[in-house]
Amino acid sequence: MQSAETVLGVLRERGRRGLPCEELYRQLFNPQLYLLAYGRIYANKGAMTPGVTQETVDGMSVRKIDRIIDAMRHERYRFRPVRRVHIPKKQSGNTRPLGLPTWTDKLVGEVMRLLLEAYYEPAFSDRSHGFRPGKGCHTALREVANTWTGTTWFIEGDIADCFGSLDHEVTLRLLGEKVHDQRFLRLVRNMLEAGYLEDWVWNATLSGAPQGGVVSPVISNIYLHKLDEFVEKSLIPEYTRAKLRARNPEYRKVEQAIVRARRRGDRAEVRSLYRRLHSLPSQDPNDPNYRRLRYVRYCDDTLLGFVGPKAEAEEVKQRIAKFLRDDLKLELSQEKTLITHARTKRAKFLGYEISVASMNQKTRRPSASDRRNRRSVCGTVVLHVPASVVKAKSVPYLSRGKPACRNPLVNETDYVIVGKYGIEYRGIVQYYLLASDVQRLHRLRWVMETSMLKTLARKHGSSVTKMAARFKAKITTPHGPRTCFEATLARDNRRELVARFGGIPLKRQKTAELTDRLTGPVYPHKELIRRLAANRCELCKQPGEVEAHHVKSLDKLQQAGDASSDWVKMMVARRRKSIVVCGSCHDRIHQRKPTATRTQ
């Protein structure tokens, strides 16, 4: 039996060479792929969330994998309907449907995702950044900031209900262009048409892939890859003309005036003309023969940058809408698909606001630029933190417009309080480190810091000033020493844990990265797989068939009154939320009966 690395490596090579995939279904008989999939998703939050049945990751075993493979061999495997729930959207306040598959369907879906991603990833466009290894929001934003200089119009595109509108026949047709395996395509169709349960009533899925499904992101990328090809092979060549813009006549006149002033020895006039020169573009921004079209996509959000008249930008928008409607059976959202002037307004993309610095904009200190003989502003793309983000992110920490204590945290330890605030603050700041005005988050930092200190003061019956003095600390950063707040948690015979709030310099970092997927080893959780393959109970030490017992949280497990159990002590000592046991010990764990450990 080939290893998972070998199978995926062969598929990557075939995808890179553009060869068809003819025996993909046979790879679903390989248990190594299921162990790989299990190692990648067992730690996800949704692994312990049941679907339409009570099955979760708890009780996972090699025997279960064998049963799945047997069903695959005889083509008896059927996806169950997903359990649909509605979760609120962050911005609009509306809700969106989320599908919760059963654990077995998640495992099979992850295997299918691994196979499809390995084959299609080499062929995907470099302009696509969503749900791809080594790519994410920051790579898409950095591409815009670094390569879209001089853009005149931004065309913001958003596909209405993309995941829920994917046409099943189009999906299978696109897959069938490369995957010449009818058994695999029938399995994909079965997954797409499995339906969903809402209020325990079955409903058919006539279109779309379930949001929350493991394989849905890669299917959507395969689907929208056709849009990438249409833009890159049809629109961009058609709307890209001339190698360079024509020289700006006004710029040329000022250069000649500088030469004449130097001959006269008029230094004051030279300095004045240089200031004038630095405020002008060297090339004609209105050159009628120059066109550029640039494109980037993150999932169903697209952004195009166009250099040319607005009428042609409108034409590009209409052609994309027509292609989506006629070829992919999708519709652009009219409310979110906008054409924005890059120098006077700001486009919205991935939570940022994007604009282009005006060529005629003047800096506050022109003399410094003049001394270096550099242009102060040159049509560069600028990323901004939206004011609405600072306001919205501050709301959970305010009461009547002022920072307030968070009562649910008062009974927690200092380490938990500081750590929770620190994680929330760090996540927001690290996402917006690419923005040129990231310092706008100082307001959010003050709100969260004051709220944290008020929570600590309520807990200790003290004041904000005393809490600030008690938890304040100095740390060293690449930008010099910074003040932060720290709380420690002592542990027996081990180094104490430290929770930290703040200490992150609010300065733009052009190289900040935030990717969607792990780029590390193929087996990110190899230890559990090795323990499961050992076929030895970790409690009674007896050899034989074993299965993995999983829990959501060690803290909640100890608070539930099971702290004296042998299996709980073992999990806490290892700091693992899983333990490999035999069927008998697993039954005793769920029945809350004592499990006697044995020594070898």
SULDACOR-V964061 format. One record per residue. N is the residue number from 1. RES is the residue in one letter. PSI is psi in radians with two decimals (* if undefined). OMEGA is omega in whole degrees, 0 to 359 (none if undefined). Layout:
BEGIN
n=N res=RES psi=PSI omega=OMEGA
n=N res=RES psi=PSI omega=OMEGA
END
This chain:
BEGIN
n=1 res=M psi=2.22 omega=180
n=2 res=Q psi=2.60 omega=177
n=3 res=S psi=2.83 omega=180
n=4 res=A psi=-0.68 omega=180
n=5 res=E psi=-0.69 omega=180
n=6 res=T psi=-0.78 omega=181
n=7 res=V psi=-0.84 omega=182
n=8 res=L psi=-0.59 omega=178
n=9 res=G psi=-0.69 omega=177
n=10 res=V psi=-0.73 omega=180
n=11 res=L psi=-0.69 omega=178
n=12 res=R psi=-0.72 omega=181
n=13 res=E psi=-0.70 omega=178
n=14 res=R psi=-0.71 omega=177
n=15 res=G psi=-0.68 omega=179
n=16 res=R psi=-0.64 omega=181
n=17 res=R psi=-0.09 omega=179
n=18 res=G psi=0.36 omega=180
n=19 res=L psi=2.57 omega=180
n=20 res=P psi=2.77 omega=180
n=21 res=C psi=1.91 omega=191
n=22 res=E psi=-0.41 omega=183
n=23 res=E psi=0.97 omega=183
n=24 res=L psi=-0.61 omega=183
n=25 res=Y psi=-0.58 omega=181
n=26 res=R psi=-0.46 omega=180
n=27 res=Q psi=-0.30 omega=178
n=28 res=L psi=-0.03 omega=176
n=29 res=F psi=0.00 omega=185
n=30 res=N psi=1.94 omega=182
n=31 res=P psi=-0.42 omega=180
n=32 res=Q psi=-0.58 omega=178
n=33 res=L psi=-0.63 omega=179
n=34 res=Y psi=-0.65 omega=176
n=35 res=L psi=-0.68 omega=176
n=36 res=L psi=-0.80 omega=180
n=37 res=A psi=-0.73 omega=178
n=38 res=Y psi=-0.77 omega=179
n=39 res=G psi=-0.45 omega=182
n=40 res=R psi=-0.48 omega=189
n=41 res=I psi=-0.09 omega=185
n=42 res=Y psi=-0.44 omega=181
n=43 res=A psi=-0.06 omega=179
n=44 res=N psi=2.65 omega=181
n=45 res=K psi=-0.64 omega=183
n=46 res=G psi=-0.06 omega=183
n=47 res=A psi=-0.50 omega=180
n=48 res=M psi=0.16 omega=179
n=49 res=T psi=2.10 omega=182
n=50 res=P psi=2.70 omega=174
n=51 res=G psi=-2.19 omega=179
n=52 res=V psi=-0.22 omega=173
n=53 res=T psi=3.07 omega=180
n=54 res=Q psi=0.10 omega=182
n=55 res=E psi=2.32 omega=174
n=56 res=T psi=-2.99 omega=179
n=57 res=V psi=-0.37 omega=179
n=58 res=D psi=2.25 omega=181
n=59 res=G psi=0.20 omega=179
n=60 res=M psi=2.42 omega=182
n=61 res=S psi=2.91 omega=175
n=62 res=V psi=-0.55 omega=178
n=63 res=R psi=-0.66 omega=178
n=64 res=K psi=-0.69 omega=177
n=65 res=I psi=-0.72 omega=179
n=66 res=D psi=-0.67 omega=179
n=67 res=R psi=-0.69 omega=178
n=68 res=I psi=-0.78 omega=181
n=69 res=I psi=-0.68 omega=178
n=70 res=D psi=-0.73 omega=177
n=71 res=A psi=-0.64 omega=178
n=72 res=M psi=-0.73 omega=182
n=73 res=R psi=-0.68 omega=182
n=74 res=H psi=0.19 omega=179
n=75 res=E psi=0.69 omega=178
n=76 res=R psi=-0.11 omega=185
n=77 res=Y psi=2.31 omega=178
n=78 res=R psi=2.34 omega=176
n=79 res=F psi=2.44 omega=176
n=80 res=R psi=2.76 omega=174
n=81 res=P psi=2.61 omega=177
n=82 res=V psi=2.64 omega=175
n=83 res=R psi=2.09 omega=185
n=84 res=R psi=2.29 omega=172
n=85 res=V psi=2.84 omega=180
n=86 res=H psi=2.22 omega=180
n=87 res=I psi=2.60 omega=183
n=88 res=P psi=2.54 omega=172
n=89 res=K psi=2.59 omega=186
n=90 res=K psi=-0.67 omega=189
n=91 res=Q psi=-0.90 omega=188
n=92 res=S psi=-0.39 omega=184
n=93 res=G psi=-0.13 omega=176
n=94 res=N psi=-3.06 omega=179
n=95 res=T psi=2.77 omega=174
n=96 res=R psi=2.58 omega=182
n=97 res=P psi=2.49 omega=177
n=98 res=L psi=2.20 omega=180
n=99 res=G psi=2.33 omega=180
n=100 res=L psi=1.74 omega=179
n=101 res=P psi=2.90 omega=172
n=102 res=T psi=2.88 omega=183
n=103 res=W psi=-0.74 omega=181
n=104 res=T psi=-0.72 omega=178
n=105 res=D psi=-0.61 omega=176
n=106 res=K psi=-0.74 omega=181
n=107 res=L psi=-0.83 omega=178
n=108 res=V psi=-0.69 omega=178
n=109 res=G psi=-0.67 omega=178
n=110 res=E psi=-0.65 omega=176
n=111 res=V psi=-0.77 omega=178
n=112 res=M psi=-0.69 omega=179
n=113 res=R psi=-0.74 omega=179
n=114 res=L psi=-0.76 omega=181
n=115 res=L psi=-0.83 omega=182
n=116 res=L psi=-0.72 omega=180
n=117 res=E psi=-0.72 omega=179
n=118 res=A psi=-0.68 omega=183
n=119 res=Y psi=-0.74 omega=187
n=120 res=Y psi=-0.41 omega=185
n=121 res=E psi=-0.77 omega=180
n=122 res=P psi=-0.39 omega=183
n=123 res=A psi=-0.23 omega=182
n=124 res=F psi=2.69 omega=181
n=125 res=S psi=2.56 omega=174
n=126 res=D psi=-0.25 omega=180
n=127 res=R psi=-0.08 omega=179
n=128 res=S psi=2.24 omega=187
n=129 res=H psi=-0.08 omega=185
n=130 res=G psi=2.33 omega=176
n=131 res=F psi=0.83 omega=179
n=132 res=R psi=2.54 omega=180
n=133 res=P psi=2.30 omega=177
n=134 res=G psi=0.06 omega=179
n=135 res=K psi=2.83 omega=181
n=136 res=G psi=-2.83 omega=182
n=137 res=C psi=-0.74 omega=184
n=138 res=H psi=-0.64 omega=178
n=139 res=T psi=-0.65 omega=178
n=140 res=A psi=-0.79 omega=181
n=141 res=L psi=-0.68 omega=180
n=142 res=R psi=-0.61 omega=176
n=143 res=E psi=-0.75 omega=178
n=144 res=V psi=-0.81 omega=184
n=145 res=A psi=-0.59 omega=187
n=146 res=N psi=-0.43 omega=190
n=147 res=T psi=-0.03 omega=184
n=148 res=W psi=0.49 omega=182
n=149 res=T psi=2.37 omega=176
n=150 res=G psi=0.15 omega=181
n=151 res=T psi=2.44 omega=180
n=152 res=T psi=-0.72 omega=183
n=153 res=W psi=2.43 omega=171
n=154 res=F psi=2.29 omega=176
n=155 res=I psi=1.82 omega=181
n=156 res=E psi=2.18 omega=181
n=157 res=G psi=2.38 omega=177
n=158 res=D psi=2.18 omega=181
n=159 res=I psi=2.20 omega=182
n=160 res=A psi=2.14 omega=176
n=161 res=D psi=1.01 omega=187
n=162 res=C psi=-0.95 omega=184
n=163 res=F psi=-0.63 omega=182
n=164 res=G psi=-0.09 omega=184
n=165 res=S psi=0.05 omega=180
n=166 res=L psi=2.11 omega=181
n=167 res=D psi=2.24 omega=184
n=168 res=H psi=-0.72 omega=181
n=169 res=E psi=-0.70 omega=177
n=170 res=V psi=-0.74 omega=179
n=171 res=T psi=-0.85 omega=181
n=172 res=L psi=-0.58 omega=178
n=173 res=R psi=-0.74 omega=180
n=174 res=L psi=-0.71 omega=176
n=175 res=L psi=-0.69 omega=182
n=176 res=G psi=-0.30 omega=178
n=177 res=E psi=-0.54 omega=182
n=178 res=K psi=-0.63 omega=183
n=179 res=V psi=1.78 omega=181
n=180 res=H psi=1.06 omega=182
n=181 res=D psi=1.77 omega=186
n=182 res=Q psi=-0.55 omega=179
n=183 res=R psi=-0.72 omega=178
n=184 res=F psi=-0.71 omega=179
n=185 res=L psi=-0.63 omega=176
n=186 res=R psi=-0.63 omega=177
n=187 res=L psi=-0.72 omega=177
n=188 res=V psi=-0.75 omega=178
n=189 res=R psi=-0.75 omega=178
n=190 res=N psi=-0.69 omega=179
n=191 res=M psi=-0.77 omega=183
n=192 res=L psi=-0.55 omega=185
n=193 res=E psi=0.31 omega=182
n=194 res=A psi=-0.37 omega=180
n=195 res=G psi=-3.05 omega=180
n=196 res=Y psi=2.71 omega=176
n=197 res=L psi=2.17 omega=175
n=198 res=E psi=2.11 omega=188
n=199 res=D psi=0.62 omega=177
n=200 res=W psi=0.49 omega=173
n=201 res=V psi=2.21 omega=181
n=202 res=W psi=2.38 omega=177
n=203 res=N psi=2.48 omega=180
n=204 res=A psi=2.58 omega=173
n=205 res=T psi=1.75 omega=183
n=206 res=L psi=-0.31 omega=178
n=207 res=S psi=2.87 omega=174
n=208 res=G psi=2.89 omega=173
n=209 res=A psi=2.44 omega=187
n=210 res=P psi=2.24 omega=172
n=211 res=Q psi=2.20 omega=187
n=212 res=G psi=-0.29 omega=176
n=213 res=G psi=2.47 omega=185
n=214 res=V psi=-0.66 omega=186
n=215 res=V psi=-0.14 omega=184
n=216 res=S psi=-0.74 omega=181
n=217 res=P psi=-0.76 omega=182
n=218 res=V psi=-0.57 omega=176
n=219 res=I psi=-0.71 omega=178
n=220 res=S psi=-0.62 omega=177
n=221 res=N psi=-0.68 omega=176
n=222 res=I psi=-0.71 omega=181
n=223 res=Y psi=-0.88 omega=185
n=224 res=L psi=-0.08 omega=174
n=225 res=H psi=-0.51 omega=177
n=226 res=K psi=-0.62 omega=175
n=227 res=L psi=-0.74 omega=178
n=228 res=D psi=-0.78 omega=180
n=229 res=E psi=-0.70 omega=180
n=230 res=F psi=-0.77 omega=181
n=231 res=V psi=-0.78 omega=186
n=232 res=E psi=-0.57 omega=185
n=233 res=K psi=-0.36 omega=182
n=234 res=S psi=-0.99 omega=187
n=235 res=L psi=-0.84 omega=185
n=236 res=I psi=-0.80 omega=176
n=237 res=P psi=-0.60 omega=182
n=238 res=E psi=-0.61 omega=183
n=239 res=Y psi=0.51 omega=173
n=240 res=T psi=1.96 omega=183
n=241 res=R psi=2.54 omega=177
n=242 res=A psi=2.43 omega=180
n=243 res=K psi=-0.71 omega=180
n=244 res=L psi=2.74 omega=172
n=245 res=R psi=2.77 omega=174
n=246 res=A psi=2.68 omega=179
n=247 res=R psi=2.50 omega=179
n=248 res=N psi=2.07 omega=182
n=249 res=P psi=-0.67 omega=180
n=250 res=E psi=-0.68 omega=178
n=251 res=Y psi=-0.72 omega=180
n=252 res=R psi=-0.67 omega=179
n=253 res=K psi=-0.73 omega=180
n=254 res=V psi=-0.67 omega=177
n=255 res=E psi=-0.75 omega=179
n=256 res=Q psi=-0.64 omega=178
n=257 res=A psi=-0.61 omega=177
n=258 res=I psi=-0.74 omega=179
n=259 res=V psi=-0.76 omega=181
n=260 res=R psi=-0.69 omega=179
n=261 res=A psi=-0.63 omega=178
n=262 res=R psi=-0.69 omega=178
n=263 res=R psi=-0.61 omega=178
n=264 res=R psi=-0.29 omega=183
n=265 res=G psi=0.35 omega=181
n=266 res=D psi=1.57 omega=184
n=267 res=R psi=-0.65 omega=180
n=268 res=A psi=-0.71 omega=178
n=269 res=E psi=-0.65 omega=178
n=270 res=V psi=-0.80 omega=180
n=271 res=R psi=-0.73 omega=179
n=272 res=S psi=-0.71 omega=180
n=273 res=L psi=-0.60 omega=176
n=274 res=Y psi=-0.68 omega=177
n=275 res=R psi=-0.69 omega=176
n=276 res=R psi=-0.73 omega=181
n=277 res=L psi=-0.72 omega=183
n=278 res=H psi=-0.25 omega=178
n=279 res=S psi=-0.04 omega=182
n=280 res=L psi=2.56 omega=172
n=281 res=P psi=2.46 omega=180
n=282 res=S psi=-0.41 omega=178
n=283 res=Q psi=2.74 omega=184
n=284 res=D psi=1.94 omega=180
n=285 res=P psi=-0.28 omega=181
n=286 res=N psi=0.40 omega=180
n=287 res=D psi=2.01 omega=184
n=288 res=P psi=-0.26 omega=182
n=289 res=N psi=0.04 omega=184
n=290 res=Y psi=2.25 omega=178
n=291 res=R psi=2.50 omega=173
n=292 res=R psi=2.40 omega=175
n=293 res=L psi=2.18 omega=179
n=294 res=R psi=2.73 omega=191
n=295 res=Y psi=2.49 omega=173
n=296 res=V psi=2.55 omega=180
n=297 res=R psi=2.41 omega=171
n=298 res=Y psi=1.85 omega=184
n=299 res=C psi=-2.06 omega=181
n=300 res=D psi=0.07 omega=177
n=301 res=D psi=2.18 omega=179
n=302 res=T psi=2.64 omega=175
n=303 res=L psi=2.26 omega=177
n=304 res=L psi=2.43 omega=174
n=305 res=G psi=2.23 omega=186
n=306 res=F psi=2.38 omega=173
n=307 res=V psi=1.90 omega=183
n=308 res=G psi=-3.02 omega=181
n=309 res=P psi=2.75 omega=182
n=310 res=K psi=-0.56 omega=180
n=311 res=A psi=-0.69 omega=179
n=312 res=E psi=-0.56 omega=174
n=313 res=A psi=-0.72 omega=175
n=314 res=E psi=-0.67 omega=179
n=315 res=E psi=-0.72 omega=177
n=316 res=V psi=-0.78 omega=180
n=317 res=K psi=-0.78 omega=181
n=318 res=Q psi=-0.63 omega=180
n=319 res=R psi=-0.65 omega=176
n=320 res=I psi=-0.76 omega=179
n=321 res=A psi=-0.71 omega=180
n=322 res=K psi=-0.73 omega=179
n=323 res=F psi=-0.79 omega=179
n=324 res=L psi=-0.72 omega=183
n=325 res=R psi=-0.77 omega=186
n=326 res=D psi=-0.69 omega=187
n=327 res=D psi=-0.60 omega=185
n=328 res=L psi=-0.03 omega=178
n=329 res=K psi=0.69 omega=179
n=330 res=L psi=2.78 omega=180
n=331 res=E psi=2.40 omega=173
n=332 res=L psi=2.43 omega=176
n=333 res=S psi=2.07 omega=183
n=334 res=Q psi=-0.52 omega=181
n=335 res=E psi=-0.59 omega=186
n=336 res=K psi=-0.14 omega=178
n=337 res=T psi=1.85 omega=188
n=338 res=L psi=2.73 omega=171
n=339 res=I psi=2.06 omega=188
n=340 res=T psi=2.32 omega=176
n=341 res=H psi=2.16 omega=192
n=342 res=A psi=-0.48 omega=186
n=343 res=R psi=-0.25 omega=181
n=344 res=T psi=-0.34 omega=180
n=345 res=K psi=3.10 omega=182
n=346 res=R psi=2.30 omega=174
n=347 res=A psi=2.70 omega=179
n=348 res=K psi=2.25 omega=181
n=349 res=F psi=2.12 omega=177
n=350 res=L psi=0.70 omega=176
n=351 res=G psi=-0.09 omega=177
n=352 res=Y psi=2.83 omega=166
n=353 res=E psi=2.35 omega=187
n=354 res=I psi=2.30 omega=177
n=355 res=S psi=3.06 omega=178
n=356 res=V psi=2.28 omega=180
n=357 res=A psi=2.35 omega=182
n=358 res=S psi=2.48 omega=179
n=359 res=M psi=-0.52 omega=184
n=360 res=N psi=0.09 omega=181
n=361 res=Q psi=2.47 omega=180
n=362 res=K psi=2.53 omega=177
n=363 res=T psi=2.84 omega=180
n=364 res=R psi=-0.57 omega=184
n=365 res=R psi=1.30 omega=183
n=366 res=P psi=-0.41 omega=185
n=367 res=S psi=-0.67 omega=180
n=368 res=A psi=-0.74 omega=178
n=369 res=S psi=-0.68 omega=181
n=370 res=D psi=-0.70 omega=182
n=371 res=R psi=-0.54 omega=180
n=372 res=R psi=-0.10 omega=183
n=373 res=N psi=0.78 omega=180
n=374 res=R psi=2.65 omega=175
n=375 res=R psi=2.33 omega=184
n=376 res=S psi=-0.70 omega=181
n=377 res=V psi=2.33 omega=187
n=378 res=C psi=0.60 omega=176
n=379 res=G psi=0.46 omega=181
n=380 res=T psi=2.71 omega=177
n=381 res=V psi=2.36 omega=183
n=382 res=V psi=2.28 omega=176
n=383 res=L psi=2.38 omega=184
n=384 res=H psi=2.65 omega=169
n=385 res=V psi=2.08 omega=180
n=386 res=P psi=2.45 omega=177
n=387 res=A psi=-0.55 omega=180
n=388 res=S psi=-0.51 omega=179
n=389 res=V psi=-0.82 omega=179
n=390 res=V psi=-0.72 omega=181
n=391 res=K psi=-0.80 omega=183
n=392 res=A psi=-0.71 omega=181
n=393 res=K psi=-0.37 omega=180
n=394 res=S psi=-0.36 omega=187
n=395 res=V psi=-0.77 omega=183
n=396 res=P psi=-0.28 omega=184
n=397 res=Y psi=0.13 omega=183
n=398 res=L psi=2.65 omega=171
n=399 res=S psi=2.06 omega=184
n=400 res=R psi=0.64 omega=175
n=401 res=G psi=0.02 omega=182
n=402 res=K psi=2.61 omega=176
n=403 res=P psi=2.39 omega=186
n=404 res=A psi=2.82 omega=176
n=405 res=C psi=2.49 omega=175
n=406 res=R psi=1.73 omega=188
n=407 res=N psi=-0.65 omega=180
n=408 res=P psi=-0.33 omega=182
n=409 res=L psi=-0.08 omega=187
n=410 res=V psi=-0.64 omega=183
n=411 res=N psi=0.01 omega=177
n=412 res=E psi=2.94 omega=178
n=413 res=T psi=2.84 omega=178
n=414 res=D psi=-0.67 omega=181
n=415 res=Y psi=-0.73 omega=180
n=416 res=V psi=-0.74 omega=182
n=417 res=I psi=-0.91 omega=181
n=418 res=V psi=-0.70 omega=181
n=419 res=G psi=-0.69 omega=181
n=420 res=K psi=-0.81 omega=177
n=421 res=Y psi=-0.72 omega=182
n=422 res=G psi=-0.73 omega=180
n=423 res=I psi=-0.77 omega=182
n=424 res=E psi=-0.75 omega=180
n=425 res=Y psi=-0.76 omega=182
n=426 res=R psi=-0.66 omega=180
n=427 res=G psi=-0.71 omega=180
n=428 res=I psi=-0.82 omega=184
n=429 res=V psi=-0.78 omega=183
n=430 res=Q psi=-0.49 omega=177
n=431 res=Y psi=-0.61 omega=186
n=432 res=Y psi=0.30 omega=180
n=433 res=L psi=-0.29 omega=177
n=434 res=L psi=-0.25 omega=184
n=435 res=A psi=2.47 omega=179
n=436 res=S psi=-0.40 omega=179
n=437 res=D psi=0.72 omega=180
n=438 res=V psi=-0.33 omega=178
n=439 res=Q psi=-0.22 omega=176
n=440 res=R psi=-0.33 omega=180
n=441 res=L psi=-0.02 omega=174
n=442 res=H psi=-0.64 omega=178
n=443 res=R psi=-0.81 omega=178
n=444 res=L psi=-0.72 omega=179
n=445 res=R psi=-0.75 omega=180
n=446 res=W psi=-0.73 omega=180
n=447 res=V psi=-0.85 omega=182
n=448 res=M psi=-0.70 omega=179
n=449 res=E psi=-0.79 omega=180
n=450 res=T psi=-0.72 omega=177
n=451 res=S psi=-0.73 omega=179
n=452 res=M psi=-0.79 omega=181
n=453 res=L psi=-0.61 omega=176
n=454 res=K psi=-0.63 omega=177
n=455 res=T psi=-0.75 omega=177
n=456 res=L psi=-0.67 omega=179
n=457 res=A psi=-0.70 omega=177
n=458 res=R psi=-0.70 omega=181
n=459 res=K psi=-0.74 omega=185
n=460 res=H psi=0.03 omega=182
n=461 res=G psi=0.72 omega=185
n=462 res=S psi=-2.81 omega=182
n=463 res=S psi=2.85 omega=179
n=464 res=V psi=-0.70 omega=181
n=465 res=T psi=-0.76 omega=180
n=466 res=K psi=-0.65 omega=178
n=467 res=M psi=-0.65 omega=178
n=468 res=A psi=-0.73 omega=179
n=469 res=A psi=-0.58 omega=184
n=470 res=R psi=-0.69 omega=187
n=471 res=F psi=-0.02 omega=182
n=472 res=K psi=2.49 omega=180
n=473 res=A psi=2.80 omega=177
n=474 res=K psi=2.33 omega=177
n=475 res=I psi=2.80 omega=179
n=476 res=T psi=2.28 omega=179
n=477 res=T psi=2.93 omega=176
n=478 res=P psi=-0.31 omega=179
n=479 res=H psi=0.26 omega=179
n=480 res=G psi=3.13 omega=181
n=481 res=P psi=2.51 omega=179
n=482 res=R psi=2.64 omega=177
n=483 res=T psi=2.39 omega=178
n=484 res=C psi=-3.02 omega=178
n=485 res=F psi=2.32 omega=184
n=486 res=E psi=2.54 omega=172
n=487 res=A psi=2.42 omega=184
n=488 res=T psi=2.76 omega=176
n=489 res=L psi=1.97 omega=183
n=490 res=A psi=2.55 omega=178
n=491 res=R psi=2.64 omega=181
n=492 res=D psi=2.17 omega=173
n=493 res=N psi=0.38 omega=178
n=494 res=R psi=2.83 omega=180
n=495 res=R psi=2.42 omega=183
n=496 res=E psi=2.62 omega=178
n=497 res=L psi=2.55 omega=182
n=498 res=V psi=2.18 omega=173
n=499 res=A psi=2.42 omega=187
n=500 res=R psi=2.42 omega=172
n=501 res=F psi=2.27 omega=177
n=502 res=G psi=-2.78 omega=181
n=503 res=G psi=0.11 omega=180
n=504 res=I psi=2.04 omega=180
n=505 res=P psi=2.21 omega=179
n=506 res=L psi=1.16 omega=178
n=507 res=K psi=2.55 omega=182
n=508 res=R psi=2.36 omega=176
n=509 res=Q psi=1.82 omega=185
n=510 res=K psi=-0.41 omega=184
n=511 res=T psi=0.20 omega=179
n=512 res=A psi=2.45 omega=182
n=513 res=E psi=2.44 omega=175
n=514 res=L psi=1.80 omega=184
n=515 res=T psi=2.80 omega=184
n=516 res=D psi=-0.62 omega=189
n=517 res=R psi=2.69 omega=177
n=518 res=L psi=2.47 omega=177
n=519 res=T psi=0.30 omega=183
n=520 res=G psi=-2.51 omega=184
n=521 res=P psi=2.79 omega=179
n=522 res=V psi=-0.69 omega=176
n=523 res=Y psi=1.61 omega=182
n=524 res=P psi=-0.34 omega=180
n=525 res=H psi=1.09 omega=189
n=526 res=K psi=-0.48 omega=185
n=527 res=E psi=-0.83 omega=181
n=528 res=L psi=-0.68 omega=179
n=529 res=I psi=-0.73 omega=179
n=530 res=R psi=-0.71 omega=179
n=531 res=R psi=-0.67 omega=180
n=532 res=L psi=-0.65 omega=181
n=533 res=A psi=-0.24 omega=180
n=534 res=A psi=-0.35 omega=179
n=535 res=N psi=0.88 omega=179
n=536 res=R psi=2.21 omega=181
n=537 res=C psi=2.29 omega=182
n=538 res=E psi=-0.09 omega=177
n=539 res=L psi=-1.05 omega=182
n=540 res=C psi=-0.08 omega=176
n=541 res=K psi=0.26 omega=181
n=542 res=Q psi=2.39 omega=176
n=543 res=P psi=2.74 omega=179
n=544 res=G psi=-2.97 omega=180
n=545 res=E psi=2.37 omega=183
n=546 res=V psi=2.89 omega=176
n=547 res=E psi=2.78 omega=185
n=548 res=A psi=2.26 omega=173
n=549 res=H psi=2.23 omega=182
n=550 res=H psi=2.60 omega=173
n=551 res=V psi=2.76 omega=180
n=552 res=K psi=-0.75 omega=187
n=553 res=S psi=2.34 omega=176
n=554 res=L psi=-0.63 omega=180
n=555 res=D psi=-0.83 omega=180
n=556 res=K psi=-0.54 omega=179
n=557 res=L psi=-0.74 omega=179
n=558 res=Q psi=-0.61 omega=180
n=559 res=Q psi=-0.34 omega=183
n=560 res=A psi=-0.03 omega=177
n=561 res=G psi=0.18 omega=180
n=562 res=D psi=0.24 omega=187
n=563 res=A psi=-0.41 omega=182
n=564 res=S psi=-0.18 omega=181
n=565 res=S psi=2.58 omega=182
n=566 res=D psi=-0.72 omega=183
n=567 res=W psi=-0.56 omega=177
n=568 res=V psi=-0.76 omega=179
n=569 res=K psi=-0.70 omega=180
n=570 res=M psi=-0.73 omega=180
n=571 res=M psi=-0.70 omega=180
n=572 res=V psi=-0.73 omega=180
n=573 res=A psi=-0.65 omega=179
n=574 res=R psi=-0.24 omega=186
n=575 res=R psi=0.83 omega=179
n=576 res=R psi=2.46 omega=179
n=577 res=K psi=0.34 omega=179
n=578 res=S psi=2.65 omega=176
n=579 res=I psi=2.41 omega=183
n=580 res=V psi=2.11 omega=185
n=581 res=V psi=2.88 omega=175
n=582 res=C psi=2.99 omega=183
n=583 res=G psi=-0.68 omega=180
n=584 res=S psi=-0.82 omega=179
n=585 res=C psi=-0.62 omega=180
n=586 res=H psi=-0.72 omega=177
n=587 res=D psi=-0.71 omega=180
n=588 res=R psi=-0.61 omega=178
n=589 res=I psi=-0.79 omega=182
n=590 res=H psi=-0.46 omega=177
n=591 res=Q psi=0.01 omega=181
n=592 res=R psi=0.69 omega=175
n=593 res=K psi=2.68 omega=181
n=594 res=P psi=2.47 omega=178
n=595 res=T psi=1.98 omega=182
n=596 res=A psi=2.15 omega=176
n=597 res=T psi=2.63 omega=180
n=598 res=R psi=2.57 omega=176
n=599 res=T psi=2.68 omega=181
n=600 res=Q psi=* omega=none
END
